[in-house]
């Protein structure tokens, strides 16, 4: 565009162009490329006496608010929403005014390492950052070619096999001291292998003569779980009511915190020195181990517990899983060898 073809009130100025309208006291540097749609949009606003819109401030405060308004967040389970809000609040406190586009992998790596004393929380922070930075790319805060700086950061490995299964002596003593409600929770955890959150949502309407119909809260996975003989016998001794299986004295649902406190109070009365060490979630591991000891393969175990992958089964089944699978594999070899040697 030549000097003569510049639009009205626009003049060249040190490599840029400037809109000058002295009668209205307007003198504005225009950084857009002359002739571009952005240029003409800016020019038309200046002709009408309207300033250019202020650029939206890019920071984590704005990014997190945008994510909370997204469909991806709205589709999450309530528990996951709560976790995300807690961890994103932590990120906001650290990087409130920082531009997400300026975040690099080493920043997130340092954040991860700074929380090394709490490895679960540190790993979850990285996972939340992956979600946030992906949202930043979707809304144009960062560019696709920059990639996601939170991806590829090595997470801390679990330092143990996770939840501990309850030993027989702990189970025996607990059964003798448990309140009716705590015993019901205990039997449901053992019999179905489900998470405590799903146990507390079970209703009598979900229980048929031969099994449970339920949908897992964490995975949204529908399951039908046949009753074990032990759980069937236990439930037959209870009065069937409307609503939840686990309730308060008025038949109303109870919270996880209420049950956790009740379970801790019982273990506090136990003589076993390590009783407090065994958590209710460990009963899910007991159920997993019992399935392997009964000769179930991975797919059969998953069909009951609802685990989504083999990696989690390795943690829950532990060495029992390896021993049972190895025993069956070697027995298959022995069987093949015997068949070859048969006349």
C-alpha positions as a Markdown table, in Angstrom:
| # | Residue | x | y | z |
|---|---|---|---|---|
| 1 | Unk | 0.0 | 0.0 | 0.0 |
| 2 | Unk | 1.5 | 3.3 | -1.1 |
| 3 | Unk | 1.5 | 6.6 | 0.8 |
| 4 | Unk | -1.3 | 7.9 | -1.5 |
| 5 | Unk | -3.4 | 4.8 | -0.9 |
| 6 | Unk | -3.4 | 5.1 | 2.9 |
| 7 | Unk | -6.9 | 5.6 | 4.3 |
| 8 | Unk | -8.1 | 8.9 | 5.7 |
| 9 | Unk | -6.3 | 10.2 | 8.9 |
| 10 | Unk | -3.6 | 7.5 | 8.6 |
| 11 | Unk | 0.1 | 8.5 | 8.2 |
| 12 | Unk | 3.4 | 6.6 | 8.1 |
| 13 | Unk | 5.4 | 6.9 | 11.3 |
| 14 | Unk | 8.8 | 5.1 | 12.0 |
| 15 | Unk | 8.0 | 1.9 | 10.2 |
| 16 | Unk | 4.4 | 1.8 | 11.5 |
| 17 | Unk | 1.3 | 3.8 | 10.7 |
| 18 | Unk | -0.5 | 6.3 | 13.0 |
| 19 | Unk | -4.1 | 7.4 | 13.0 |
| 20 | Unk | -4.1 | 11.2 | 13.6 |
| 21 | Unk | -7.3 | 13.2 | 13.9 |
| 22 | Unk | -6.3 | 16.5 | 15.5 |
| 23 | Unk | -9.8 | 18.0 | 15.6 |
| 24 | Unk | -10.7 | 15.2 | 18.1 |
| 25 | Unk | -7.3 | 15.0 | 19.8 |
| 26 | Unk | -6.8 | 11.4 | 18.6 |
| 27 | Unk | -3.3 | 10.1 | 17.9 |
| 28 | Unk | -3.0 | 6.3 | 18.0 |
| 29 | Unk | -0.2 | 4.0 | 16.7 |
| 30 | Unk | -1.6 | 1.2 | 14.6 |
| 31 | Unk | 0.4 | -2.0 | 14.9 |
| 32 | Unk | -1.7 | -4.1 | 12.6 |
| 33 | Unk | -0.6 | -4.9 | 9.1 |
| 34 | Unk | -2.0 | -2.2 | 6.7 |
| 35 | Unk | -4.9 | -3.6 | 4.7 |
| 36 | Unk | -5.5 | -6.6 | 7.0 |
| 37 | Unk | -9.0 | -7.3 | 8.5 |
| 38 | Unk | -7.6 | -6.3 | 11.9 |
| 39 | Unk | -6.3 | -3.0 | 10.5 |
| 40 | Unk | -9.6 | -2.1 | 9.0 |
| 41 | Unk | -11.5 | -3.1 | 12.1 |
| 42 | Unk | -9.2 | -0.8 | 14.2 |
| 43 | Unk | -9.5 | 2.0 | 11.7 |
| 44 | Unk | -13.3 | 1.9 | 11.7 |
| 45 | Unk | -13.4 | 2.0 | 15.5 |
| 46 | Unk | -11.1 | 5.0 | 15.5 |
| 47 | Unk | -13.3 | 6.8 | 12.9 |
| 48 | Unk | -16.3 | 6.3 | 15.2 |
| 49 | Unk | -14.2 | 7.6 | 18.1 |
| 50 | Unk | -14.1 | 4.2 | 19.9 |
| 51 | Unk | -10.8 | 3.0 | 21.3 |
| 52 | Unk | -9.4 | -0.4 | 20.6 |
| 53 | Unk | -10.6 | -3.0 | 23.0 |
| 54 | Unk | -8.3 | -3.7 | 25.9 |
| 55 | Unk | -6.5 | -7.1 | 25.4 |
| 56 | Unk | -7.7 | -9.8 | 27.7 |
| 57 | Unk | -5.2 | -10.4 | 30.4 |
| 58 | Unk | -3.7 | -13.9 | 30.1 |
| 59 | Unk | -3.0 | -15.4 | 33.5 |
| 60 | Unk | -3.9 | -18.5 | 35.4 |
| 61 | Unk | -6.7 | -16.8 | 37.2 |
| 62 | Unk | -8.5 | -16.3 | 33.9 |
| 63 | Unk | -7.5 | -19.7 | 32.5 |
| 64 | Unk | -8.9 | -21.6 | 35.6 |
| 65 | Unk | -12.1 | -19.6 | 35.5 |
| 66 | Unk | -12.5 | -20.5 | 31.8 |
| 67 | Unk | -11.9 | -24.2 | 32.5 |
| 68 | Unk | -14.5 | -24.2 | 35.2 |
| 69 | Unk | -17.0 | -22.9 | 32.6 |
| 70 | Unk | -16.1 | -25.6 | 30.0 |
| 71 | Unk | -18.1 | -28.6 | 29.1 |
| 72 | Unk | -15.2 | -30.8 | 29.9 |
| 73 | Unk | -15.3 | -29.7 | 33.6 |
| 74 | Unk | -19.1 | -29.8 | 33.8 |
| 75 | Unk | -19.1 | -33.5 | 32.7 |
| 76 | Unk | -16.8 | -34.6 | 35.5 |
| 77 | Unk | -18.0 | -36.6 | 38.5 |
| 78 | Unk | -18.6 | -34.5 | 41.7 |
| 79 | Unk | -15.6 | -36.0 | 43.5 |
| 80 | Unk | -13.3 | -35.3 | 40.5 |
| 81 | Unk | -14.6 | -31.7 | 40.4 |
| 82 | Unk | -13.9 | -31.2 | 44.0 |
| 83 | Unk | -10.3 | -32.6 | 43.6 |
| 84 | Unk | -9.7 | -30.4 | 40.5 |
| 85 | Unk | -10.9 | -27.3 | 42.4 |
| 86 | Unk | -8.6 | -28.0 | 45.3 |
| 87 | Unk | -5.5 | -28.5 | 43.2 |
| 88 | Unk | -6.2 | -25.7 | 40.8 |
| 89 | Unk | -6.6 | -23.4 | 43.8 |
| 90 | Unk | -3.1 | -24.3 | 44.8 |
| 91 | Unk | -1.9 | -23.6 | 41.2 |
| 92 | Unk | -3.7 | -20.2 | 41.3 |
| 93 | Unk | -2.0 | -19.3 | 44.5 |
| 94 | Unk | 1.4 | -20.0 | 43.0 |
| 95 | Unk | 1.0 | -18.6 | 39.4 |
| 96 | Unk | -2.0 | -16.3 | 39.7 |
| 97 | Unk | -0.8 | -13.5 | 37.4 |
| 98 | Unk | 1.7 | -15.6 | 35.4 |
| 99 | Unk | 1.0 | -15.9 | 31.6 |
| 100 | Unk | 0.2 | -19.6 | 30.9 |
| 101 | Unk | 1.9 | -19.2 | 27.5 |
| 102 | Unk | 5.2 | -18.5 | 29.3 |
| 103 | Unk | 5.0 | -21.7 | 31.4 |
| 104 | Unk | 7.7 | -24.2 | 30.3 |
| 105 | Unk | 8.3 | -27.9 | 31.3 |
| 106 | Unk | 11.0 | -27.0 | 33.8 |
| 107 | Unk | 8.5 | -24.8 | 35.7 |
| 108 | Unk | 6.1 | -27.7 | 36.2 |
| 109 | Unk | 8.9 | -30.1 | 36.9 |
| 110 | Unk | 10.1 | -27.8 | 39.7 |
| 111 | Unk | 6.5 | -27.6 | 41.1 |
| 112 | Unk | 6.3 | -31.4 | 41.0 |
| 113 | Unk | 9.7 | -31.8 | 42.9 |
| 114 | Unk | 8.7 | -29.1 | 45.4 |
| 115 | Unk | 5.9 | -31.4 | 46.6 |
| 116 | Unk | 8.0 | -34.6 | 46.7 |
| 117 | Unk | 7.2 | -35.2 | 50.4 |
| 118 | Unk | 3.6 | -36.0 | 49.3 |
| 119 | Unk | 4.0 | -38.0 | 46.2 |
| 120 | Unk | 0.4 | -38.6 | 45.5 |
| 121 | Unk | -0.4 | -34.9 | 45.6 |
| 122 | Unk | 2.7 | -34.0 | 43.6 |
| 123 | Unk | 1.6 | -36.4 | 40.8 |
| 124 | Unk | -1.9 | -35.2 | 40.8 |
| 125 | Unk | -0.7 | -31.6 | 40.4 |
| 126 | Unk | 1.1 | -32.6 | 37.2 |
| 127 | Unk | -2.1 | -34.4 | 36.0 |
| 128 | Unk | -4.2 | -31.3 | 36.7 |
| 129 | Unk | -1.6 | -29.1 | 34.9 |
| 130 | Unk | -1.9 | -31.4 | 31.8 |
| 131 | Unk | -5.6 | -30.7 | 31.8 |
| 132 | Unk | -5.2 | -26.9 | 32.3 |
| 133 | Unk | -2.6 | -26.5 | 29.6 |
| 134 | Unk | -4.6 | -28.6 | 27.2 |
| 135 | Unk | -7.5 | -26.2 | 27.8 |
| 136 | Unk | -5.2 | -23.2 | 27.3 |
| 137 | Unk | -4.4 | -24.5 | 23.8 |
| 138 | Unk | -8.1 | -25.1 | 23.0 |
| 139 | Unk | -9.0 | -21.5 | 23.8 |
| 140 | Unk | -6.0 | -20.0 | 22.1 |
| 141 | Unk | -4.0 | -18.9 | 25.1 |
| 142 | Unk | -1.1 | -21.2 | 23.9 |
| 143 | Unk | -0.3 | -22.4 | 20.4 |
| 144 | Unk | -0.5 | -26.0 | 19.2 |
| 145 | Unk | 3.1 | -26.1 | 18.1 |
| 146 | Unk | 4.2 | -25.3 | 21.6 |
| 147 | Unk | 2.8 | -28.6 | 22.8 |
| 148 | Unk | 1.7 | -29.3 | 26.4 |
| 149 | Unk | 4.6 | -28.5 | 28.8 |
| 150 | Unk | 3.1 | -30.7 | 31.5 |
| 151 | Unk | 3.2 | -33.9 | 29.4 |
| 152 | Unk | 6.2 | -36.2 | 29.8 |
| 153 | Unk | 7.2 | -35.2 | 33.3 |
| 154 | Unk | 8.2 | -38.4 | 35.2 |
| 155 | Unk | 5.9 | -39.0 | 38.1 |
| 156 | Unk | 6.9 | -40.3 | 41.5 |
| 157 | Unk | 6.5 | -44.0 | 41.8 |
| 158 | Unk | 4.4 | -45.4 | 44.6 |
| 159 | Unk | 6.7 | -46.3 | 47.4 |
| 160 | Unk | 4.7 | -49.3 | 48.5 |
| 161 | Unk | 2.1 | -51.8 | 47.3 |
| 162 | Unk | -0.6 | -49.3 | 48.3 |
| 163 | Unk | -3.5 | -50.3 | 50.5 |
| 164 | Unk | -2.7 | -53.2 | 52.8 |
| 165 | Unk | -5.1 | -56.1 | 52.9 |
| 166 | Unk | -6.4 | -57.0 | 56.4 |
| 167 | Unk | -4.7 | -60.0 | 58.0 |
| 168 | Unk | -6.9 | -62.8 | 59.4 |
| 169 | Unk | -6.2 | -61.9 | 63.0 |
| 170 | Unk | -7.2 | -58.2 | 62.4 |
| 171 | Unk | -10.3 | -59.4 | 60.6 |
| 172 | Unk | -11.3 | -61.8 | 63.3 |
| 173 | Unk | -11.0 | -59.2 | 66.1 |
| 174 | Unk | -12.8 | -56.5 | 64.1 |
| 175 | Unk | -15.7 | -58.8 | 63.4 |
| 176 | Unk | -16.1 | -59.4 | 67.1 |
| 177 | Unk | -16.2 | -55.8 | 68.0 |
| 178 | Unk | -17.9 | -54.1 | 65.0 |
| 179 | Unk | -21.2 | -52.3 | 65.3 |
| 180 | Unk | -24.0 | -53.6 | 63.1 |
| 181 | Unk | -23.4 | -50.7 | 60.6 |
| 182 | Unk | -19.6 | -51.1 | 60.5 |
| 183 | Unk | -20.0 | -54.8 | 60.1 |
| 184 | Unk | -22.4 | -54.3 | 57.1 |
| 185 | Unk | -19.9 | -52.0 | 55.5 |
| 186 | Unk | -17.1 | -54.5 | 56.1 |
| 187 | Unk | -19.1 | -57.4 | 54.6 |
| 188 | Unk | -20.1 | -55.3 | 51.5 |
| 189 | Unk | -16.5 | -54.3 | 50.9 |
| 190 | Unk | -15.3 | -57.9 | 51.1 |
| 191 | Unk | -18.2 | -59.4 | 49.2 |
| 192 | Unk | -18.3 | -57.0 | 46.3 |
| 193 | Unk | -14.7 | -55.6 | 46.2 |
| 194 | Unk | -16.1 | -52.1 | 45.6 |
| 195 | Unk | -14.8 | -48.7 | 46.8 |
| 196 | Unk | -16.3 | -47.3 | 50.0 |
| 197 | Unk | -18.0 | -44.5 | 48.0 |
| 198 | Unk | -20.0 | -47.0 | 46.0 |
| 199 | Unk | -20.7 | -49.1 | 49.0 |
| 200 | Unk | -22.4 | -46.1 | 50.7 |
| 201 | Unk | -24.6 | -45.5 | 47.6 |
| 202 | Unk | -25.9 | -49.1 | 47.3 |
| 203 | Unk | -29.6 | -49.4 | 47.7 |
| 204 | Unk | -31.8 | -52.4 | 48.5 |
| 205 | Unk | -33.4 | -52.0 | 45.1 |
| 206 | Unk | -30.0 | -52.9 | 43.6 |
| 207 | Unk | -30.0 | -56.2 | 45.4 |
| 208 | Unk | -31.6 | -59.2 | 43.7 |
| 209 | Unk | -31.5 | -62.8 | 44.9 |
| 210 | Unk | -28.4 | -63.5 | 42.9 |
| 211 | Unk | -26.5 | -60.3 | 42.8 |
| 212 | Unk | -26.0 | -56.5 | 42.8 |
| 213 | Unk | -26.7 | -54.1 | 39.9 |
| 214 | Unk | -24.6 | -50.9 | 40.3 |
| 215 | Unk | -22.7 | -48.2 | 38.5 |
| 216 | Unk | -19.3 | -47.3 | 39.8 |
| 217 | Unk | -19.0 | -43.6 | 40.8 |
| 218 | Unk | -15.4 | -43.2 | 39.8 |
| 219 | Unk | -15.5 | -45.0 | 36.4 |
| 220 | Unk | -19.2 | -44.6 | 35.6 |
| 221 | Unk | -18.9 | -48.3 | 34.7 |
| 222 | Unk | -22.1 | -50.4 | 35.1 |
| 223 | Unk | -21.5 | -53.7 | 36.9 |
| 224 | Unk | -23.5 | -56.8 | 37.9 |
| 225 | Unk | -21.9 | -58.6 | 40.7 |
| 226 | Unk | -23.1 | -62.0 | 41.9 |
| 227 | Unk | -23.4 | -62.4 | 45.6 |
| 228 | Unk | -20.9 | -64.6 | 47.4 |
| 229 | Unk | -22.5 | -67.2 | 49.7 |
| 230 | Unk | -21.1 | -65.4 | 52.7 |
| 231 | Unk | -22.6 | -62.0 | 51.7 |
| 232 | Unk | -25.9 | -63.6 | 50.7 |
| 233 | Unk | -26.2 | -65.3 | 54.1 |
| 234 | Unk | -25.3 | -62.0 | 55.9 |
| 235 | Unk | -27.9 | -59.9 | 54.0 |
| 236 | Unk | -30.6 | -62.5 | 54.6 |
| 237 | Unk | -30.3 | -61.7 | 58.3 |
| 238 | Unk | -31.0 | -58.0 | 57.7 |
| 239 | Unk | -34.3 | -56.2 | 57.4 |
| 240 | Unk | -34.9 | -55.0 | 53.8 |
| 241 | Unk | -35.9 | -51.3 | 53.7 |
| 242 | Unk | -36.5 | -48.6 | 51.1 |
| 243 | Unk | -33.4 | -46.7 | 50.1 |
| 244 | Unk | -29.7 | -47.2 | 51.0 |
| 245 | Unk | -28.3 | -50.3 | 52.7 |
| 246 | Unk | -26.0 | -48.2 | 54.9 |
| 247 | Unk | -27.9 | -45.6 | 56.8 |
| 248 | Unk | -28.2 | -43.7 | 60.1 |
| 249 | Unk | -30.8 | -44.6 | 62.8 |
| 250 | Unk | -33.5 | -42.7 | 60.9 |
| 251 | Unk | -32.8 | -44.6 | 57.6 |
| 252 | Unk | -31.0 | -41.6 | 56.0 |
| 253 | Unk | -27.8 | -41.9 | 54.0 |
| 254 | Unk | -24.5 | -41.4 | 55.8 |
| 255 | Unk | -21.3 | -39.7 | 54.7 |
| 256 | Unk | -17.9 | -41.3 | 54.2 |
| 257 | Unk | -16.6 | -39.2 | 57.1 |
| 258 | Unk | -19.2 | -40.7 | 59.5 |
| 259 | Unk | -18.3 | -44.3 | 58.5 |
| 260 | Unk | -14.5 | -43.6 | 58.6 |
| 261 | Unk | -14.9 | -42.2 | 62.2 |
| 262 | Unk | -16.9 | -45.3 | 63.2 |
| 263 | Unk | -14.4 | -47.7 | 61.7 |
| 264 | Unk | -11.5 | -45.9 | 63.5 |
| 265 | Unk | -13.3 | -46.0 | 66.8 |
| 266 | Unk | -13.7 | -49.7 | 66.6 |
| 267 | Unk | -10.0 | -50.3 | 65.7 |
| 268 | Unk | -9.0 | -48.0 | 68.6 |
| 269 | Unk | -10.7 | -50.6 | 70.9 |
| 270 | Unk | -8.9 | -53.5 | 69.4 |
| 271 | Unk | -5.9 | -55.2 | 71.0 |
| 272 | Unk | -4.0 | -55.7 | 67.8 |
| 273 | Unk | -1.1 | -53.4 | 67.9 |
| 274 | Unk | -1.3 | -52.4 | 64.2 |
| 275 | Unk | -5.1 | -52.3 | 63.9 |
| 276 | Unk | -5.2 | -48.6 | 63.0 |
| 277 | Unk | -2.9 | -49.2 | 60.1 |
| 278 | Unk | -5.5 | -51.1 | 58.1 |
| 279 | Unk | -7.9 | -48.9 | 56.2 |
| 280 | Unk | -11.4 | -49.7 | 54.9 |
| 281 | Unk | -10.1 | -49.5 | 51.3 |
| 282 | Unk | -7.7 | -52.3 | 52.0 |
| 283 | Unk | -10.7 | -54.6 | 52.1 |
| 284 | Unk | -11.0 | -54.1 | 48.3 |
| 285 | Unk | -7.5 | -55.6 | 48.1 |
| 286 | Unk | -8.6 | -58.5 | 50.3 |
| 287 | Unk | -11.4 | -59.2 | 47.8 |
| 288 | Unk | -9.0 | -59.0 | 44.8 |
| 289 | Unk | -6.5 | -61.4 | 46.4 |
| 290 | Unk | -9.3 | -63.9 | 47.3 |
| 291 | Unk | -10.4 | -63.9 | 43.6 |
| 292 | Unk | -6.8 | -64.7 | 42.5 |
| 293 | Unk | -6.5 | -67.4 | 45.1 |
| 294 | Unk | -9.7 | -68.9 | 43.7 |
| 295 | Unk | -8.0 | -69.2 | 40.3 |
| 296 | Unk | -9.5 | -66.2 | 38.6 |
| 297 | Unk | -7.6 | -64.6 | 35.7 |
| 298 | Unk | -7.3 | -60.8 | 35.2 |
| 299 | Unk | -10.5 | -60.4 | 33.2 |
| 300 | Unk | -12.5 | -62.4 | 35.8 |
| 301 | Unk | -11.1 | -60.2 | 38.6 |
| 302 | Unk | -11.9 | -57.0 | 36.7 |
| 303 | Unk | -15.4 | -58.2 | 36.1 |
| 304 | Unk | -16.0 | -58.1 | 39.8 |
| 305 | Unk | -13.9 | -55.3 | 41.1 |
| 306 | Unk | -14.3 | -53.0 | 38.1 |
| 307 | Unk | -10.6 | -52.2 | 37.8 |
| 308 | Unk | -10.0 | -50.5 | 34.5 |
| 309 | Unk | -6.5 | -51.9 | 33.8 |
| 310 | Unk | -4.0 | -54.6 | 34.6 |
| 311 | Unk | -1.6 | -52.1 | 36.2 |
| 312 | Unk | -4.0 | -51.5 | 39.0 |
| 313 | Unk | -4.6 | -55.2 | 39.4 |
| 314 | Unk | -0.8 | -55.7 | 39.8 |
| 315 | Unk | -1.0 | -53.3 | 42.8 |
| 316 | Unk | -4.0 | -54.9 | 44.3 |
| 317 | Unk | -3.2 | -58.5 | 43.5 |
| 318 | Unk | 0.5 | -58.1 | 44.3 |
| 319 | Unk | 2.6 | -61.2 | 44.5 |
| 320 | Unk | -0.5 | -63.4 | 44.9 |
| 321 | Unk | -1.5 | -62.5 | 41.4 |
| 322 | Unk | 2.0 | -63.4 | 40.1 |
| 323 | Unk | 2.2 | -66.7 | 41.9 |
| 324 | Unk | -1.3 | -67.8 | 40.8 |
| 325 | Unk | -0.7 | -66.9 | 37.2 |
| 326 | Unk | 2.8 | -68.5 | 37.3 |
| 327 | Unk | 1.4 | -71.7 | 38.8 |
| 328 | Unk | -1.2 | -72.0 | 36.2 |
| 329 | Unk | 1.3 | -71.3 | 33.4 |
| 330 | Unk | 3.7 | -73.9 | 34.7 |
| 331 | Unk | 0.9 | -76.4 | 35.1 |
| 332 | Unk | 0.0 | -75.9 | 31.5 |
| 333 | Unk | 3.6 | -76.7 | 30.5 |
| 334 | Unk | 3.6 | -79.8 | 32.7 |
| 335 | Unk | 0.3 | -80.9 | 31.1 |
| 336 | Unk | 1.7 | -80.5 | 27.7 |
| 337 | Unk | 4.8 | -82.5 | 28.6 |
| 338 | Unk | 2.7 | -85.3 | 30.0 |
| 339 | Unk | 0.6 | -85.4 | 26.9 |
| 340 | Unk | 3.8 | -85.7 | 24.7 |
| 341 | Unk | 5.1 | -88.6 | 26.8 |
| 342 | Unk | 1.8 | -90.6 | 26.8 |
| 343 | Unk | 2.1 | -93.7 | 24.6 |
